Amino acid sequence: MNDRKRWLTEQIDQLRRKKNAVILAHYYQNQEIQDVADFVGDSLDLSRKAVETSAEIIVFAGVHFMAETAKILNPDKKVLLPDLEAGCSLADSGSTFDYKIFLELHSDCVSVAYINSSAEIKAQCDYVCTSSNAAKIIQSIPENRKIVFLPDKNLGKYLIQKTGREMILWDGACAVHEAFSVSKLMSLVLAFPKAKILAHPESSPAILRLANFVGSTSALLRYVTENESEEFLIGTEAGILHQMHLAAPNKTIIPIPTEEDNTCACSECAFMKVNTLEKLYQCLLHESPEITLDPEIGRKALKPIQRMLDLA
């Protein structure tokens, strides 16, 4: 760690204690942000931490929809995001108006919004889910009810296969998880024939068919630490590799390359990576940028999120 990073880490720690702030970081954040955070986890983990915290300020080192979710769950607390440009290709796969029309066309269906969606979209839906609990949410819906699922078509297709429930899907996808190369994965399989293939359910159906295990980011991490295998090919965003190496330092963990990548590096989310240690420090120092929400949208969005947390 260079002198600037060491100083920033010290300042962040002092500000956090002085201001009674908690730092929540997603697994996909840069390593130095994960290391300075109070809690590191996936969307469900961090949603729970947001509910449980007694801190006056929540700094969400992640992307915009995650910080929005924290604000929905904590309307009276100050929620900060180090960079407001930290968006999500999946959450932005349609406009609020487009989603509204889509849901109105299927108003006879139970609507389930993946957590990778805006507060406005969540407010229009019956349930919210994460990749950790999506199957449980779908299975909880009466079998005589039709389901509309948005915005991730890949996760939706996986859930149809896993639960046996038919669903109407929005045509959205995560640019990170769709980028994995099947041909390059097969080359890795030839080089590491004993390796287990792990994939996030946002990945393309072709990748999921090849996977030995499909699960949320937390589930992938748990699989690496608990499975007896020594080699793993990982199909999710690169940030999780840091926690995998910490949890299983003696295991070989190899990222699956992308179609456009001519190196061996795995797919990274450019939105996640706009947050930096410097921005995290400035965010805490100035208590900005702050996430604000229309109170009515917040109240409406809380209902499907609370249903999710109650079921999960």
N, C-alpha and C positions, 0 to 999 in steps of 0.2 A: 504494500500500500504506500503510495507516494505521500509527500507532506500535505498536499492540498486535500487529498481524500481523508487523511487522518484528521486534519483540522475540521473538515466538514462533518465527519462522523462524531467528533467530540461536541461540536456545536449543536448538531441535531439532537444528541442525547441530552444536553443541557436544556435546550428549548422544550423538548418533550416533557421533561420533568417540571420545568418552570410553569408551563402552560397547561399541565394536566391533559396532555394529548396522547393519543394512541396511534401508532402507525401500522396499518394493515397493508400487506403486500401480497400480490398474486404470484404464483409460482413462475409466471412468465416474465417477471421483472428482472432487470440486470442483477448480477450477483451481489454487488455492493449494496443495493437497496434491500435485497432479501436479508442480508446480514445485519442491517441496522434496524429492521422492522421488529415490532413487538410480536406480530403474528404473521406467518406465511401460510397460505393455503389456496384452495380452489374457491370457486364462487360460493358453494354451499358452506364451506368452512368459514369464509369471511363474512357471509350473511349472518351466521350464528354469532360470530365475534362482535359484529356491529350491534346486535341486539343486546348482548351480555355486557358490553363495556360500560364502565362508569365514568369514562373520560369525558371532558367537556368538549374536546376537539377530536374529530376523527380525520386523520390524513390517510387518504386511500391511494396507495401507490398501485395503480392499475389503469383501467380505462374508464371512459365516461359513464357507461351504463352501470358499472360496479359502484362508483361513487354515488350515482343517483339512487341505487338500491339502498345504500347505507343511509342516505338522506331520507328516503321513504320510511325506513325503519326507525329513524331518529330525527323526526321533524324539528325538535327543539334544540338540537345540537348543531354545532358548526362543522360542516363536512368540507374538506379541502381536497383538491386534486392537483398534483404538482404541475400538470400541463393540460389545459383544456382541449388541446389538439389530440389528446390520447383518445381516439375514437375506436370504432370496431367495424370491419368490413361486413360482418354478418348483421350487426344491428342497423347498419346503414344500407342494407340491401333493398330498401324501399322507403318511400316517404310516408309520413304519418297519414296523409290523405289516401295513399295507395292501400295501406293496411286497413284503414277504416272502411273503404269500399269492399275489400276482400272479406272482412269480417261481416259486413252487412249482407253480402251475397250468400253467406253461410250462417245466417243468424239462427238457424235451427240446430246448429252444432254446439257442442261444448268446446270452448276455445282454450287452447293451452299455448302460452307464450314461453319460449325458451328465455332464460334469464338474460341472454345476449340480445336485449331489445330495450328500447327507450321507455321511460316512465309513461309516456302517452300511450304506447302500445300495451304495456302491462295493465294500465287502467281500463282498457277495453276488453280484457280477457277474463276468463273464469278462473284459470289456474296459471301459476308460473312454475317452471321446473328448472333444475340444473341437470347436467349430464349425470350427476351422482344419483339423482332421485327420479329421473324422467320416467323410467319404466314403472316405478311404484305409483307415480301420479297417474299415468295412463291406465294402469290396472285398477285404480280406485274408481274410475268413471264407470257408471252402469253400462252393461254391454248393449243395452237397447238405445244408447245415445250415440249419435255420430260425433266425430271429433275432427276439429280443424287444428293443425299444428303449424306454428311459425316461430322464427323465420328459417330454420335450418332444415333443408330437404334431406341432407345426408343423415343427420341424427334422426329425422322423421322416418326415413326408410329403414334405418336400423331398428327403431322402436316397433315398426310394423312387423318386422321379422321376429323380434324378440317377444313381443306381447301377443301377436296374432290379431291385433286390432287394426281395422282399416282406418286410415286417416287421410284427410285432404291436406296437402302440404303446400306451403308457400315456397316459391322457387328462389331460396336464398342459400348461400354457402359461405363458409369461412375461407378466405383466400389463403390463409396459412395451412390449414389442414387439407385443402384440396390440391396443394402443390406437390405432395409427395409422389415420387417417381416409382412406378411398379417395376420397370426394367432395372433401375438402380437398386431397388430393394432385392430383386432376384439375384443380382450380382453379389450383394452382401450375404445372401443366404448361401450361395456357393462358397463364399470365403469363410463363413461362420455357420456351418451346417447344424451345430448344436444350439444356436442362439434362439431364444424365444422372441417372437414378433409381438410387440405391444402397440396398440393403436387407440387413439381417442375416437369416440363415435362420430365426431364431426368430419372425420376423414372420408375419402371417397369409398364407395362400395367395393371397388377393386382391392383397395388396401385392407379393408375390414375383412374381406373373404380370406385373405392370406394370414390374418392375425391369429396368434395363439390365444391372445387375451385382448378384449376390448373393454375400456373403462374410462372413467373420469380421470382427471390429472392425479387426484389423491389416490385413486384405485391403482393407477399405473405405478406410482411411487411405492405403494404398499406391496404390490406384486413383486417388484424388484427386490425389496428387502426381505420378503418372506419366502419366495420361491427358491428352490434348491439349485436352479440353473445358475451358471456362472457368466453367461453371455446374453445380452439383450439388444434387440434392434428397436429403437424407440420412434414411434410415429406421433409426435405431438410437438408443441413449440419448444424451442431450445432451452428456455429458462428453467424448465423442470430438471434438466441434467445436473444442475448445481446441487439440488437437494438429493438427487439419486446418488451422486458421488459422495455426499456427506453421509448418507444413510447406509450405503453399501460400497465402501472404498475399495474393496478387493475384487469387485465384479467389473466385467467389461461391459460398458454401456455405450452403444453406438447409435448416433442419430441417423434416421433414414433421410437420404438426400432428396432434394426437390428436382423437378423437371428442368428448371432453368439453371440450376446450380452445377457448375463443373468441378467444384471441390467436394469435399466429404462433409461439409457443414450441413446441418439440418435447417428446417424452415424456421424463420424468426418473424415475429409480429412487429412490424415497423411502428405501429401505434403504441404497443407496450413499451417499446424501447425509447420513445420520446421522453419518458421520465428519466431523470438523472439524479445523482446525489446532490448536485448543485441546485437543481430545481426543487428538490425535496427540502433542502435547507432554506431557500428563499420562500418557499411556501409556508413553512413553519414560522419563519421570522416575521413575515408580513401578513400571515393568515389569509392568504390569497394565492390562487383563484379559489373562490368559494362556490360550492354547488347550491343553487337556489331552485326551488320548484314551486309551481302554482299549488297552493294548499289543497285545492279540490282534486287536482290530478294526483297529488300525493296520497290523499285519503282513499281515492278509488284504487290506486295501484297497490296500496297496502293490503287490501282484501285478498287478492289472488296470491300475493307473497306469503301472507299469514297462513292461507290454506296449505301452501307448500310446506312451510315450517312445521305446521301441526302434523301433517302426514309424515314428514321426514323425521 
